[in-house]
Amino acid sequence: MGDPRPEDPEMTAAEQAEHLRPTGNGPTATDEATALEAEFGKPDGDGVYGAPEGGDAA
């Protein structure tokens, strides 16, 4: 499967980027936006589906 996941908590963004590899994975649903809207309703102004009303999604 390739190199094990690095565990150095002090890696810079550049060092992290060196570990990124294309996976070939695509979307899990053909029309993800429609599936998300059906499950959680329309996204809010930030594009977040199912965010709590009147609060931050974070």
C-alpha positions as CSV (number, residue, x, y, z in Angstrom):
1,M,0.0,0.0,0.0
2,G,2.8,2.6,0.0
3,D,4.5,4.4,2.7
4,P,2.9,4.5,6.1
5,R,1.2,7.7,7.2
6,P,3.8,10.1,8.6
7,E,3.4,10.8,12.3
8,D,5.7,13.9,12.7
9,P,3.5,16.6,14.3
10,E,6.0,19.3,13.4
11,M,5.9,18.8,9.6
12,T,5.7,21.9,7.5
13,A,3.1,22.3,4.8
14,A,5.7,21.7,2.2
15,E,6.8,18.4,3.9
16,Q,3.1,17.4,4.2
17,A,2.6,18.1,0.5
18,E,5.5,15.7,-0.4
19,H,3.4,12.9,1.0
20,L,0.3,13.6,-1.1
21,R,-0.4,11.1,-3.8
22,P,-3.3,10.9,-6.3
23,T,-5.7,8.1,-5.3
24,G,-7.9,7.9,-8.4
25,N,-10.9,8.2,-6.1
26,G,-13.7,10.3,-7.5
27,P,-17.0,11.5,-6.0
28,T,-18.9,8.8,-4.0
29,A,-22.2,9.9,-5.6
30,T,-22.9,11.0,-9.1
31,D,-24.8,14.1,-8.0
32,E,-23.5,14.7,-4.4
33,A,-25.2,18.1,-4.1
34,T,-28.6,16.6,-4.8
35,A,-28.0,13.8,-2.3
36,L,-26.9,16.2,0.4
37,E,-29.8,18.5,-0.1
38,A,-32.3,15.6,0.1
39,E,-30.7,14.5,3.4
40,F,-30.0,17.8,5.1
41,G,-31.9,20.5,3.2
42,K,-30.5,23.4,1.2
43,P,-27.0,24.6,2.1
44,D,-26.5,27.8,4.0
45,G,-24.8,30.9,2.6
46,D,-21.4,29.2,3.3
47,G,-22.4,26.0,1.4
48,V,-22.7,24.0,4.5
49,Y,-25.5,21.4,4.6
50,G,-27.3,20.7,7.9
51,A,-25.6,23.5,9.8
52,P,-27.2,24.5,13.1
53,E,-29.7,27.4,12.7
54,G,-28.3,30.7,13.7
55,G,-24.8,29.4,14.6
56,D,-21.5,28.5,13.1
57,A,-21.1,25.1,11.6
58,A,-17.7,24.6,13.3
